[in-house]
Amino acid sequence: MRRLVKSSLLSLLAAGSVGFGPTEYLSRAFAEVNSVNPVSQAECTTNSMLPGQVHSSIIMGCDEICSNPFLFFDADYLFWSRDSGLAVNPLIAGPESLTVNGMGSNFEGGVRLRGAIAFERFELGVAWSQVDNWGERITGQLINGVAFDTGGSFAGGNSINNGTAFSSLFAAAEFAAGPDETLEDEGLAPVVGFPDAAPTYVTEYRSDFQDFELVGKFAHVYSRLKFGIGYRHVGLDEMAYASLSGTFRAIDTGAGANGGLSHAALTNVNGGNLTLISGAADGFDDETALLGPAGPDVLLLQEQTDTENTLNGVQFSLDFLLMQSERFLLDGVLKAGAYHNSASGTFTETYSAIANDNSVYGRLLRDESSSTAFVGQIGLGGMYRLTDHVRLRGGWDVIFLSGVALAPEQFAQVNGTYTVNNDGTVVINGGHLGLELVY
């Protein structure tokens, strides 16, 4: 009978890092053992704890639980998805509008490692989780051209404006203080009279997630509820990218048109507000060669935003037991905390002539901010005891982050100024499967 009771107690140590057990069950078991095989106080202090079993003074007929701690180590494979709830403006407007909304929500693999040491009334645990290259990349080719301005030559096609990506080209194409760019309609073909190949595009959205926890839990080893408090660090790094590549065309609509986008229009503070990075300072032109070598130029338009979030703060947790048997246990956890978020953002755009010219224009903008963020988590998990030392783990987690900077929400820029947007929210959810070792 003693062996049966000791074996049954293994299931009481399977919730999170330390298991819980109902008082009524323990009382009946301990009473039965003591009535059959009572022992002395001296035996409690001299017997060594069996691996993976509770060495309890209640079982041994003593007044206190012996001081031998339990050690736990978990290794979990994570399969998590993330939803940023994005509702950002399209990268281009029109019938083939491109967007990053909904990108990168597929499940991605990661790892979580946890360790803990548990005494009679206190437990100290540490955990590390990581998911990298969490995202999606999409490539394709449009059917219609893309207009850089509000002219009618590209009517019915796609366009850019102040609310889309590549808004610097829109400002340059609408520039009229000097070389009057309003005397022609600029964009990427095909356009009336020029049936060039349609532009190709690339969109990409990726995230890296890291999570570190150090927590102390305060409760008796057999308690069904455990309150915890500790330190948590969360890192969320993101990248969003968009590009268009195609043949540049400038359709004259008035006398004096210059046949392209001039260097002055691209670099003026009231125009594109760009900087010449390399190559000739001759802008971009079509086949007329009025601004540079014989065209038409083939252009590559690129925008990329990068954000980094570093969250540090105090976290409160509550572990609770839902059900158990001799070999199986089901438990849950609630976590919440307020954090200081040190967020930074980088906005990069380049416009390159990749054929018939070598001009490259662009700009790089950066910003940083500090704010308060929130992280909440709910988890449900189960364990199955394979041996005295090994348990099979599985479960589901939901993590909510608010007050973070998301890369796609940085795209919209106005007049060359940039302020990092750190009002984003992310919901992470998914399962885990792994093993726990206990000694």
Order of alpha helices (4+ residues) and beta strands (2+ residues): alpha-alpha-alpha-beta-beta-beta-beta-beta-alpha-beta-beta-beta-beta-alpha-beta-beta-beta-beta-beta-beta-beta
